[in-house]
Amino acid sequence: MLHPRQTKGFIKRRAIYRRYHPTFTEFRAAVEETIDQLPTTHAESLASLMTLNFQRFENVSLMAA
């Protein structure tokens, strides 16, 4: 599952950035179209965001607060 911030950023890049929507109705339609296409057209791009990159720390001393 993607973090909501990642999903929001993905939708912004696909529907909003570098595009002019003269009315709110057209803006909303562009966002809804992008959301509708997430499982089909954008599936591969979205899957690339779902990587398991975790930072690991070895031998870390923790200080008591």
CHARMM-style PDB file with segment names, atoms N, HN, CA, C and O in Angstrom:
ATOM      1  N   MET     1       0.846  -1.182   0.000  1.00  0.00      PROA
ATOM      2  CA  MET     1       0.000   0.000   0.000  1.00  0.00      PROA
ATOM      3  C   MET     1       0.885   1.237   0.000  1.00  0.00      PROA
ATOM      4  O   MET     1       1.881   1.299   0.720  1.00  0.00      PROA
ATOM      5  N   LEU     2       0.526   2.187  -0.787  1.00  0.00      PROA
ATOM      6  HN  LEU     2      -0.283   2.136  -1.373  1.00  0.00      PROA
ATOM      7  CA  LEU     2       1.285   3.431  -0.854  1.00  0.00      PROA
ATOM      8  C   LEU     2       0.898   4.374   0.273  1.00  0.00      PROA
ATOM      9  O   LEU     2      -0.229   4.376   0.768  1.00  0.00      PROA
ATOM     10  N   HSD     3       1.857   5.151   0.643  1.00  0.00      PROA
ATOM     11  HN  HSD     3       2.773   5.149   0.241  1.00  0.00      PROA
ATOM     12  CA  HSD     3       1.604   6.193   1.620  1.00  0.00      PROA
ATOM     13  C   HSD     3       0.736   7.261   0.942  1.00  0.00      PROA
ATOM     14  O   HSD     3       0.947   7.557  -0.234  1.00  0.00      PROA
ATOM     15  N   PRO     4      -0.228   7.841   1.652  1.00  0.00      PROA
ATOM     16  CA  PRO     4      -1.103   8.856   1.033  1.00  0.00      PROA
ATOM     17  C   PRO     4      -0.336  10.008   0.391  1.00  0.00      PROA
ATOM     18  O   PRO     4      -0.774  10.563  -0.616  1.00  0.00      PROA
ATOM     19  N   ARG     5       0.796  10.363   0.968  1.00  0.00      PROA
ATOM     20  HN  ARG     5       1.152   9.912   1.787  1.00  0.00      PROA
ATOM     21  CA  ARG     5       1.589  11.461   0.401  1.00  0.00      PROA
ATOM     22  C   ARG     5       2.141  11.075  -0.972  1.00  0.00      PROA
ATOM     23  O   ARG     5       2.192  11.908  -1.877  1.00  0.00      PROA
ATOM     24  N   GLN     6       2.557   9.812  -1.129  1.00  0.00      PROA
ATOM     25  HN  GLN     6       2.516   9.136  -0.394  1.00  0.00      PROA
ATOM     26  CA  GLN     6       3.044   9.347  -2.427  1.00  0.00      PROA
ATOM     27  C   GLN     6       1.926   9.349  -3.460  1.00  0.00      PROA
ATOM     28  O   GLN     6       2.125   9.776  -4.597  1.00  0.00      PROA
ATOM     29  N   THR     7       0.766   8.878  -3.066  1.00  0.00      PROA
ATOM     30  HN  THR     7       0.605   8.532  -2.141  1.00  0.00      PROA
ATOM     31  CA  THR     7      -0.372   8.829  -3.977  1.00  0.00      PROA
ATOM     32  C   THR     7      -0.774  10.237  -4.395  1.00  0.00      PROA
ATOM     33  O   THR     7      -1.041  10.487  -5.571  1.00  0.00      PROA
ATOM     34  N   LYS     8      -0.816  11.151  -3.440  1.00  0.00      PROA
ATOM     35  HN  LYS     8      -0.599  10.947  -2.485  1.00  0.00      PROA
ATOM     36  CA  LYS     8      -1.182  12.538  -3.731  1.00  0.00      PROA
ATOM     37  C   LYS     8      -0.191  13.149  -4.713  1.00  0.00      PROA
ATOM     38  O   LYS     8      -0.593  13.813  -5.669  1.00  0.00      PROA
ATOM     39  N   GLY     9       1.082  12.933  -4.486  1.00  0.00      PROA
ATOM     40  HN  GLY     9       1.408  12.394  -3.710  1.00  0.00      PROA
ATOM     41  CA  GLY     9       2.111  13.466  -5.379  1.00  0.00      PROA
ATOM     42  C   GLY     9       2.020  12.867  -6.772  1.00  0.00      PROA
ATOM     43  O   GLY     9       2.205  13.568  -7.768  1.00  0.00      PROA
ATOM     44  N   PHE    10       1.736  11.581  -6.844  1.00  0.00      PROA
ATOM     45  HN  PHE    10       1.586  11.013  -6.036  1.00  0.00      PROA
ATOM     46  CA  PHE    10       1.598  10.912  -8.143  1.00  0.00      PROA
ATOM     47  C   PHE    10       0.434  11.512  -8.921  1.00  0.00      PROA
ATOM     48  O   PHE    10       0.566  11.814 -10.107  1.00  0.00      PROA
ATOM     49  N   ILE    11      -0.693  11.681  -8.262  1.00  0.00      PROA
ATOM     50  HN  ILE    11      -0.801  11.435  -7.299  1.00  0.00      PROA
ATOM     51  CA  ILE    11      -1.880  12.236  -8.926  1.00  0.00      PROA
ATOM     52  C   ILE    11      -1.616  13.674  -9.364  1.00  0.00      PROA
ATOM     53  O   ILE    11      -2.029  14.075 -10.452  1.00  0.00      PROA
ATOM     54  N   LYS    12      -0.935  14.450  -8.528  1.00  0.00      PROA
ATOM     55  HN  LYS    12      -0.600  14.124  -7.644  1.00  0.00      PROA
ATOM     56  CA  LYS    12      -0.604  15.823  -8.899  1.00  0.00      PROA
ATOM     57  C   LYS    12       0.252  15.851 -10.162  1.00  0.00      PROA
ATOM     58  O   LYS    12      -0.015  16.624 -11.083  1.00  0.00      PROA
ATOM     59  N   ARG    13       1.285  15.002 -10.200  1.00  0.00      PROA
ATOM     60  HN  ARG    13       1.502  14.375  -9.452  1.00  0.00      PROA
ATOM     61  CA  ARG    13       2.172  14.988 -11.366  1.00  0.00      PROA
ATOM     62  C   ARG    13       1.441  14.582 -12.629  1.00  0.00      PROA
ATOM     63  O   ARG    13       1.715  15.125 -13.699  1.00  0.00      PROA
ATOM     64  N   ARG    14       0.512  13.636 -12.527  1.00  0.00      PROA
ATOM     65  HN  ARG    14       0.290  13.195 -11.658  1.00  0.00      PROA
ATOM     66  CA  ARG    14      -0.184  13.138 -13.717  1.00  0.00      PROA
ATOM     67  C   ARG    14      -1.342  14.023 -14.158  1.00  0.00      PROA
ATOM     68  O   ARG    14      -1.630  14.083 -15.354  1.00  0.00      PROA
ATOM     69  N   ALA    15      -2.006  14.702 -13.257  1.00  0.00      PROA
ATOM     70  HN  ALA    15      -1.772  14.654 -12.286  1.00  0.00      PROA
ATOM     71  CA  ALA    15      -3.230  15.420 -13.619  1.00  0.00      PROA
ATOM     72  C   ALA    15      -3.093  16.937 -13.595  1.00  0.00      PROA
ATOM     73  O   ALA    15      -3.834  17.628 -14.293  1.00  0.00      PROA
ATOM     74  N   ILE    16      -2.166  17.467 -12.813  1.00  0.00      PROA
ATOM     75  HN  ILE    16      -1.564  16.905 -12.246  1.00  0.00      PROA
ATOM     76  CA  ILE    16      -2.178  18.900 -12.569  1.00  0.00      PROA
ATOM     77  C   ILE    16      -0.952  19.614 -13.130  1.00  0.00      PROA
ATOM     78  O   ILE    16      -1.094  20.629 -13.811  1.00  0.00      PROA
ATOM     79  N   TYR    17       0.243  19.105 -12.857  1.00  0.00      PROA
ATOM     80  HN  TYR    17       0.358  18.281 -12.304  1.00  0.00      PROA
ATOM     81  CA  TYR    17       1.464  19.815 -13.227  1.00  0.00      PROA
ATOM     82  C   TYR    17       1.526  20.091 -14.720  1.00  0.00      PROA
ATOM     83  O   TYR    17       1.197  19.232 -15.539  1.00  0.00      PROA
ATOM     84  N   ARG    18       1.951  21.303 -15.061  1.00  0.00      PROA
ATOM     85  HN  ARG    18       2.218  22.000 -14.396  1.00  0.00      PROA
ATOM     86  CA  ARG    18       2.140  21.770 -16.436  1.00  0.00      PROA
ATOM     87  C   ARG    18       0.881  21.674 -17.288  1.00  0.00      PROA
ATOM     88  O   ARG    18       0.966  21.552 -18.510  1.00  0.00      PROA
ATOM     89  N   ARG    19      -0.269  21.727 -16.662  1.00  0.00      PROA
ATOM     90  HN  ARG    19      -0.339  21.826 -15.669  1.00  0.00      PROA
ATOM     91  CA  ARG    19      -1.531  21.691 -17.394  1.00  0.00      PROA
ATOM     92  C   ARG    19      -2.422  22.827 -16.902  1.00  0.00      PROA
ATOM     93  O   ARG    19      -2.463  23.140 -15.712  1.00  0.00      PROA
ATOM     94  N   TYR    20      -3.121  23.422 -17.831  1.00  0.00      PROA
ATOM     95  HN  TYR    20      -3.088  23.168 -18.798  1.00  0.00      PROA
ATOM     96  CA  TYR    20      -4.045  24.498 -17.482  1.00  0.00      PROA
ATOM     97  C   TYR    20      -5.466  23.972 -17.618  1.00  0.00      PROA
ATOM     98  O   TYR    20      -5.851  23.444 -18.661  1.00  0.00      PROA
ATOM     99  N   HSD    21      -6.226  24.121 -16.565  1.00  0.00      PROA
ATOM    100  HN  HSD    21      -5.913  24.550 -15.717  1.00  0.00      PROA
ATOM    101  CA  HSD    21      -7.633  23.727 -16.562  1.00  0.00      PROA
ATOM    102  C   HSD    21      -8.448  24.999 -16.333  1.00  0.00      PROA
ATOM    103  O   HSD    21      -8.475  25.525 -15.220  1.00  0.00      PROA
ATOM    104  N   PRO    22      -9.113  25.495 -17.381  1.00  0.00      PROA
ATOM    105  CA  PRO    22      -9.793  26.787 -17.278  1.00  0.00      PROA
ATOM    106  C   PRO    22     -10.926  26.833 -16.260  1.00  0.00      PROA
ATOM    107  O   PRO    22     -11.239  27.903 -15.738  1.00  0.00      PROA
ATOM    108  N   THR    23     -11.539  25.705 -15.971  1.00  0.00      PROA
ATOM    109  HN  THR    23     -11.284  24.836 -16.395  1.00  0.00      PROA
ATOM    110  CA  THR    23     -12.633  25.710 -15.002  1.00  0.00      PROA
ATOM    111  C   THR    23     -12.376  24.654 -13.938  1.00  0.00      PROA
ATOM    112  O   THR    23     -11.613  23.712 -14.152  1.00  0.00      PROA
ATOM    113  N   PHE    24     -13.012  24.819 -12.809  1.00  0.00      PROA
ATOM    114  HN  PHE    24     -13.632  25.584 -12.635  1.00  0.00      PROA
ATOM    115  CA  PHE    24     -12.883  23.836 -11.740  1.00  0.00      PROA
ATOM    116  C   PHE    24     -13.428  22.481 -12.182  1.00  0.00      PROA
ATOM    117  O   PHE    24     -12.912  21.438 -11.780  1.00  0.00      PROA
ATOM    118  N   THR    25     -14.466  22.499 -13.003  1.00  0.00      PROA
ATOM    119  HN  THR    25     -14.885  23.347 -13.329  1.00  0.00      PROA
ATOM    120  CA  THR    25     -15.054  21.251 -13.494  1.00  0.00      PROA
ATOM    121  C   THR    25     -14.047  20.460 -14.312  1.00  0.00      PROA
ATOM    122  O   THR    25     -13.950  19.242 -14.159  1.00  0.00      PROA
ATOM    123  N   GLU    26     -13.293  21.132 -15.180  1.00  0.00      PROA
ATOM    124  HN  GLU    26     -13.372  22.121 -15.304  1.00  0.00      PROA
ATOM    125  CA  GLU    26     -12.268  20.451 -15.978  1.00  0.00      PROA
ATOM    126  C   GLU    26     -11.114  19.971 -15.104  1.00  0.00      PROA
ATOM    127  O   GLU    26     -10.564  18.893 -15.330  1.00  0.00      PROA
ATOM    128  N   PHE    27     -10.750  20.773 -14.107  1.00  0.00      PROA
ATOM    129  HN  PHE    27     -11.197  21.649 -13.924  1.00  0.00      PROA
ATOM    130  CA  PHE    27      -9.704  20.385 -13.165  1.00  0.00      PROA
ATOM    131  C   PHE    27     -10.103  19.112 -12.430  1.00  0.00      PROA
ATOM    132  O   PHE    27      -9.326  18.163 -12.333  1.00  0.00      PROA
ATOM    133  N   ARG    28     -11.312  19.110 -11.921  1.00  0.00      PROA
ATOM    134  HN  ARG    28     -11.944  19.881 -12.000  1.00  0.00      PROA
ATOM    135  CA  ARG    28     -11.808  17.950 -11.175  1.00  0.00      PROA
ATOM    136  C   ARG    28     -11.905  16.722 -12.078  1.00  0.00      PROA
ATOM    137  O   ARG    28     -11.593  15.613 -11.644  1.00  0.00      PROA
ATOM    138  N   ALA    29     -12.333  16.906 -13.328  1.00  0.00      PROA
ATOM    139  HN  ALA    29     -12.586  17.807 -13.681  1.00  0.00      PROA
ATOM    140  CA  ALA    29     -12.436  15.796 -14.275  1.00  0.00      PROA
ATOM    141  C   ALA    29     -11.053  15.197 -14.551  1.00  0.00      PROA
ATOM    142  O   ALA    29     -10.922  13.979 -14.668  1.00  0.00      PROA
ATOM    143  N   ALA    30     -10.028  16.037 -14.654  1.00  0.00      PROA
ATOM    144  HN  ALA    30     -10.134  17.027 -14.558  1.00  0.00      PROA
ATOM    145  CA  ALA    30      -8.673  15.542 -14.890  1.00  0.00      PROA
ATOM    146  C   ALA    30      -8.181  14.699 -13.711  1.00  0.00      PROA
ATOM    147  O   ALA    30      -7.566  13.650 -13.901  1.00  0.00      PROA
ATOM    148  N   VAL    31      -8.455  15.163 -12.506  1.00  0.00      PROA
ATOM    149  HN  VAL    31      -8.955  16.016 -12.351  1.00  0.00      PROA
ATOM    150  CA  VAL    31      -8.048  14.417 -11.311  1.00  0.00      PROA
ATOM    151  C   VAL    31      -8.812  13.089 -11.227  1.00  0.00      PROA
ATOM    152  O   VAL    31      -8.220  12.046 -10.952  1.00  0.00      PROA
ATOM    153  N   GLU    32     -10.101  13.134 -11.461  1.00  0.00      PROA
ATOM    154  HN  GLU    32     -10.581  13.982 -11.685  1.00  0.00      PROA
ATOM    155  CA  GLU    32     -10.906  11.907 -11.404  1.00  0.00      PROA
ATOM    156  C   GLU    32     -10.487  10.907 -12.482  1.00  0.00      PROA
ATOM    157  O   GLU    32     -10.469   9.701 -12.239  1.00  0.00      PROA
ATOM    158  N   GLU    33     -10.154  11.403 -13.660  1.00  0.00      PROA
ATOM    159  HN  GLU    33     -10.169  12.383 -13.858  1.00  0.00      PROA
ATOM    160  CA  GLU    33      -9.704  10.521 -14.734  1.00  0.00      PROA
ATOM    161  C   GLU    33      -8.401   9.826 -14.352  1.00  0.00      PROA
ATOM    162  O   GLU    33      -8.232   8.631 -14.597  1.00  0.00      PROA
ATOM    163  N   THR    34      -7.481  10.581 -13.752  1.00  0.00      PROA
ATOM    164  HN  THR    34      -7.619  11.552 -13.554  1.00  0.00      PROA
ATOM    165  CA  THR    34      -6.217  10.004 -13.303  1.00  0.00      PROA
ATOM    166  C   THR    34      -6.457   8.937 -12.244  1.00  0.00      PROA
ATOM    167  O   THR    34      -5.842   7.871 -12.288  1.00  0.00      PROA
ATOM    168  N   ILE    35      -7.336   9.208 -11.300  1.00  0.00      PROA
ATOM    169  HN  ILE    35      -7.836  10.074 -11.264  1.00  0.00      PROA
ATOM    170  CA  ILE    35      -7.644   8.233 -10.252  1.00  0.00      PROA
ATOM    171  C   ILE    35      -8.279   6.984 -10.853  1.00  0.00      PROA
ATOM    172  O   ILE    35      -7.961   5.867 -10.444  1.00  0.00      PROA
ATOM    173  N   ASP    36      -9.167   7.166 -11.816  1.00  0.00      PROA
ATOM    174  HN  ASP    36      -9.425   8.073 -12.148  1.00  0.00      PROA
ATOM    175  CA  ASP    36      -9.804   6.017 -12.472  1.00  0.00      PROA
ATOM    176  C   ASP    36      -8.793   5.162 -13.234  1.00  0.00      PROA
ATOM    177  O   ASP    36      -8.973   3.950 -13.352  1.00  0.00      PROA
ATOM    178  N   GLN    37      -7.739   5.780 -13.746  1.00  0.00      PROA
ATOM    179  HN  GLN    37      -7.593   6.764 -13.650  1.00  0.00      PROA
ATOM    180  CA  GLN    37      -6.752   5.059 -14.542  1.00  0.00      PROA
ATOM    181  C   GLN    37      -5.610   4.469 -13.707  1.00  0.00      PROA
ATOM    182  O   GLN    37      -4.713   3.839 -14.268  1.00  0.00      PROA
ATOM    183  N   LEU    38      -5.621   4.657 -12.393  1.00  0.00      PROA
ATOM    184  HN  LEU    38      -6.349   5.168 -11.938  1.00  0.00      PROA
ATOM    185  CA  LEU    38      -4.542   4.142 -11.553  1.00  0.00      PROA
ATOM    186  C   LEU    38      -4.333   2.635 -11.716  1.00  0.00      PROA
ATOM    187  O   LEU    38      -3.191   2.213 -11.898  1.00  0.00      PROA
ATOM    188  N   PRO    39      -5.381   1.800 -11.660  1.00  0.00      PROA
ATOM    189  CA  PRO    39      -5.137   0.361 -11.752  1.00  0.00      PROA
ATOM    190  C   PRO    39      -4.846  -0.134 -13.174  1.00  0.00      PROA
ATOM    191  O   PRO    39      -4.448  -1.286 -13.339  1.00  0.00      PROA
ATOM    192  N   THR    40      -5.030   0.687 -14.187  1.00  0.00      PROA
ATOM    193  HN  THR    40      -5.354   1.623 -14.053  1.00  0.00      PROA
ATOM    194  CA  THR    40      -4.824   0.224 -15.565  1.00  0.00      PROA
ATOM    195  C   THR    40      -3.656   0.954 -16.222  1.00  0.00      PROA
ATOM    196  O   THR    40      -2.556   0.410 -16.317  1.00  0.00      PROA
ATOM    197  N   THR    41      -3.889   2.157 -16.665  1.00  0.00      PROA
ATOM    198  HN  THR    41      -4.783   2.599 -16.588  1.00  0.00      PROA
ATOM    199  CA  THR    41      -2.894   2.917 -17.419  1.00  0.00      PROA
ATOM    200  C   THR    41      -1.654   3.240 -16.589  1.00  0.00      PROA
ATOM    201  O   THR    41      -0.535   3.152 -17.095  1.00  0.00      PROA
ATOM    202  N   HSD    42      -1.834   3.607 -15.346  1.00  0.00      PROA
ATOM    203  HN  HSD    42      -2.743   3.678 -14.936  1.00  0.00      PROA
ATOM    204  CA  HSD    42      -0.720   4.042 -14.502  1.00  0.00      PROA
ATOM    205  C   HSD    42      -0.206   2.942 -13.565  1.00  0.00      PROA
ATOM    206  O   HSD    42       0.577   3.230 -12.660  1.00  0.00      PROA
ATOM    207  N   ALA    43      -0.620   1.723 -13.761  1.00  0.00      PROA
ATOM    208  HN  ALA    43      -1.256   1.489 -14.496  1.00  0.00      PROA
ATOM    209  CA  ALA    43      -0.255   0.642 -12.839  1.00  0.00      PROA
ATOM    210  C   ALA    43       1.258   0.435 -12.764  1.00  0.00      PROA
ATOM    211  O   ALA    43       1.803   0.277 -11.671  1.00  0.00      PROA
ATOM    212  N   GLU    44       1.934   0.435 -13.891  1.00  0.00      PROA
ATOM    213  HN  GLU    44       1.492   0.563 -14.779  1.00  0.00      PROA
ATOM    214  CA  GLU    44       3.378   0.193 -13.897  1.00  0.00      PROA
ATOM    215  C   GLU    44       4.131   1.332 -13.220  1.00  0.00      PROA
ATOM    216  O   GLU    44       5.051   1.092 -12.438  1.00  0.00      PROA
ATOM    217  N   SER    45       3.746   2.561 -13.516  1.00  0.00      PROA
ATOM    218  HN  SER    45       2.999   2.756 -14.151  1.00  0.00      PROA
ATOM    219  CA  SER    45       4.390   3.717 -12.883  1.00  0.00      PROA
ATOM    220  C   SER    45       4.156   3.714 -11.384  1.00  0.00      PROA
ATOM    221  O   SER    45       5.054   4.034 -10.605  1.00  0.00      PROA
ATOM    222  N   LEU    46       2.961   3.356 -10.987  1.00  0.00      PROA
ATOM    223  HN  LEU    46       2.231   3.096 -11.620  1.00  0.00      PROA
ATOM    224  CA  LEU    46       2.621   3.319  -9.574  1.00  0.00      PROA
ATOM    225  C   LEU    46       3.371   2.192  -8.861  1.00  0.00      PROA
ATOM    226  O   LEU    46       3.792   2.352  -7.715  1.00  0.00      PROA
ATOM    227  N   ALA    47       3.536   1.072  -9.529  1.00  0.00      PROA
ATOM    228  HN  ALA    47       3.194   0.943 -10.460  1.00  0.00      PROA
ATOM    229  CA  ALA    47       4.256  -0.059  -8.931  1.00  0.00      PROA
ATOM    230  C   ALA    47       5.719   0.286  -8.667  1.00  0.00      PROA
ATOM    231  O   ALA    47       6.317  -0.223  -7.719  1.00  0.00      PROA
ATOM    232  N   SER    48       6.294   1.144  -9.499  1.00  0.00      PROA
ATOM    233  HN  SER    48       5.808   1.558 -10.269  1.00  0.00      PROA
ATOM    234  CA  SER    48       7.696   1.515  -9.291  1.00  0.00      PROA
ATOM    235  C   SER    48       7.885   2.322  -8.010  1.00  0.00      PROA
ATOM    236  O   SER    48       8.990   2.376  -7.471  1.00  0.00      PROA
ATOM    237  N   LEU    49       6.826   2.943  -7.524  1.00  0.00      PROA
ATOM    238  HN  LEU    49       5.928   2.898  -7.962  1.00  0.00      PROA
ATOM    239  CA  LEU    49       6.914   3.694  -6.263  1.00  0.00      PROA
ATOM    240  C   LEU    49       6.853   2.775  -5.043  1.00  0.00      PROA
ATOM    241  O   LEU    49       7.220   3.170  -3.936  1.00  0.00      PROA
ATOM    242  N   MET    50       6.392   1.565  -5.256  1.00  0.00      PROA
ATOM    243  HN  MET    50       6.093   1.244  -6.155  1.00  0.00      PROA
ATOM    244  CA  MET    50       6.174   0.639  -4.139  1.00  0.00      PROA
ATOM    245  C   MET    50       7.389  -0.255  -3.923  1.00  0.00      PROA
ATOM    246  O   MET    50       7.288  -1.477  -4.030  1.00  0.00      PROA
ATOM    247  N   THR    51       8.531   0.346  -3.619  1.00  0.00      PROA
ATOM    248  HN  THR    51       8.613   1.339  -3.532  1.00  0.00      PROA
ATOM    249  CA  THR    51       9.741  -0.411  -3.350  1.00  0.00      PROA
ATOM    250  C   THR    51       9.962  -0.469  -1.849  1.00  0.00      PROA
ATOM    251  O   THR    51       9.495   0.389  -1.100  1.00  0.00      PROA
ATOM    252  N   LEU    52      10.665  -1.472  -1.436  1.00  0.00      PROA
ATOM    253  HN  LEU    52      11.045  -2.169  -2.045  1.00  0.00      PROA
ATOM    254  CA  LEU    52      10.949  -1.637  -0.009  1.00  0.00      PROA
ATOM    255  C   LEU    52      12.382  -1.200   0.273  1.00  0.00      PROA
ATOM    256  O   LEU    52      13.274  -2.032   0.437  1.00  0.00      PROA
ATOM    257  N   ASN    53      12.590   0.089   0.326  1.00  0.00      PROA
ATOM    258  HN  ASN    53      11.865   0.765   0.192  1.00  0.00      PROA
ATOM    259  CA  ASN    53      13.908   0.646   0.622  1.00  0.00      PROA
ATOM    260  C   ASN    53      13.888   1.184   2.045  1.00  0.00      PROA
ATOM    261  O   ASN    53      13.363   2.264   2.318  1.00  0.00      PROA
ATOM    262  N   PHE    54      14.468   0.412   2.931  1.00  0.00      PROA
ATOM    263  HN  PHE    54      14.895  -0.465   2.709  1.00  0.00      PROA
ATOM    264  CA  PHE    54      14.515   0.818   4.323  1.00  0.00      PROA
ATOM    265  C   PHE    54      15.963   1.054   4.718  1.00  0.00      PROA
ATOM    266  O   PHE    54      16.859   0.312   4.316  1.00  0.00      PROA
ATOM    267  N   GLN    55      16.176   2.080   5.498  1.00  0.00      PROA
ATOM    268  HN  GLN    55      15.448   2.683   5.824  1.00  0.00      PROA
ATOM    269  CA  GLN    55      17.505   2.358   5.996  1.00  0.00      PROA
ATOM    270  C   GLN    55      17.729   1.525   7.254  1.00  0.00      PROA
ATOM    271  O   GLN    55      16.896   1.505   8.160  1.00  0.00      PROA
ATOM    272  N   ARG    56      18.866   0.842   7.290  1.00  0.00      PROA
ATOM    273  HN  ARG    56      19.543   0.858   6.554  1.00  0.00      PROA
ATOM    274  CA  ARG    56      19.173  -0.006   8.445  1.00  0.00      PROA
ATOM    275  C   ARG    56      20.333   0.606   9.216  1.00  0.00      PROA
ATOM    276  O   ARG    56      21.275   1.142   8.633  1.00  0.00      PROA
ATOM    277  N   PHE    57      20.248   0.515  10.525  1.00  0.00      PROA
ATOM    278  HN  PHE    57      19.483   0.079  10.999  1.00  0.00      PROA
ATOM    279  CA  PHE    57      21.300   1.023  11.393  1.00  0.00      PROA
ATOM    280  C   PHE    57      21.875  -0.150  12.179  1.00  0.00      PROA
ATOM    281  O   PHE    57      21.138  -0.915  12.801  1.00  0.00      PROA
ATOM    282  N   GLU    58      23.170  -0.280  12.145  1.00  0.00      PROA
ATOM    283  HN  GLU    58      23.769   0.341  11.639  1.00  0.00      PROA
ATOM    284  CA  GLU    58      23.848  -1.342  12.884  1.00  0.00      PROA
ATOM    285  C   GLU    58      24.571  -0.739  14.085  1.00  0.00      PROA
ATOM    286  O   GLU    58      25.166   0.334  13.986  1.00  0.00      PROA
ATOM    287  N   ASN    59      24.515  -1.427  15.204  1.00  0.00      PROA
ATOM    288  HN  ASN    59      24.032  -2.298  15.285  1.00  0.00      PROA
ATOM    289  CA  ASN    59      25.247  -1.042  16.421  1.00  0.00      PROA
ATOM    290  C   ASN    59      25.003   0.413  16.814  1.00  0.00      PROA
ATOM    291  O   ASN    59      25.948   1.187  16.968  1.00  0.00      PROA
ATOM    292  N   VAL    60      23.777   0.770  16.971  1.00  0.00      PROA
ATOM    293  HN  VAL    60      23.009   0.142  16.846  1.00  0.00      PROA
ATOM    294  CA  VAL    60      23.425   2.133  17.364  1.00  0.00      PROA
ATOM    295  C   VAL    60      23.194   2.165  18.859  1.00  0.00      PROA
ATOM    296  O   VAL    60      22.435   1.360  19.399  1.00  0.00      PROA
ATOM    297  N   SER    61      23.858   3.107  19.530  1.00  0.00      PROA
ATOM    298  HN  SER    61      24.474   3.761  19.092  1.00  0.00      PROA
ATOM    299  CA  SER    61      23.622   3.250  20.969  1.00  0.00      PROA
ATOM    300  C   SER    61      22.512   4.271  21.169  1.00  0.00      PROA
ATOM    301  O   SER    61      22.529   5.350  20.576  1.00  0.00      PROA
ATOM    302  N   LEU    62      21.561   3.921  21.999  1.00  0.00      PROA
ATOM    303  HN  LEU    62      21.547   3.045  22.480  1.00  0.00      PROA
ATOM    304  CA  LEU    62      20.432   4.799  22.267  1.00  0.00      PROA
ATOM    305  C   LEU    62      20.631   5.475  23.595  1.00  0.00      PROA
ATOM    306  O   LEU    62      20.989   4.831  24.581  1.00  0.00      PROA
ATOM    307  N   MET    63      20.404   6.767  23.629  1.00  0.00      PROA
ATOM    308  HN  MET    63      20.113   7.291  22.828  1.00  0.00      PROA
ATOM    309  CA  MET    63      20.550   7.524  24.874  1.00  0.00      PROA
ATOM    310  C   MET    63      19.184   7.615  25.543  1.00  0.00      PROA
ATOM    311  O   MET    63      18.186   7.908  24.885  1.00  0.00      PROA
ATOM    312  N   ALA    64      19.137   7.367  26.828  1.00  0.00      PROA
ATOM    313  HN  ALA    64      19.948   7.129  27.363  1.00  0.00      PROA
ATOM    314  CA  ALA    64      17.883   7.473  27.582  1.00  0.00      PROA
ATOM    315  C   ALA    64      17.529   8.933  27.750  1.00  0.00      PROA
ATOM    316  O   ALA    64      18.395   9.763  28.027  1.00  0.00      PROA
ATOM    317  N   ALA    65      16.275   9.242  27.586  1.00  0.00      PROA
ATOM    318  HN  ALA    65      15.571   8.568  27.362  1.00  0.00      PROA
ATOM    319  CA  ALA    65      15.840  10.629  27.695  1.00  0.00      PROA
ATOM    320  C   ALA    65      15.629  11.035  29.123  1.00  0.00      PROA
ATOM    321  OT1 ALA    65      15.260  12.179  29.392  1.00  0.00      PROA
TER     322      ALA     65
END
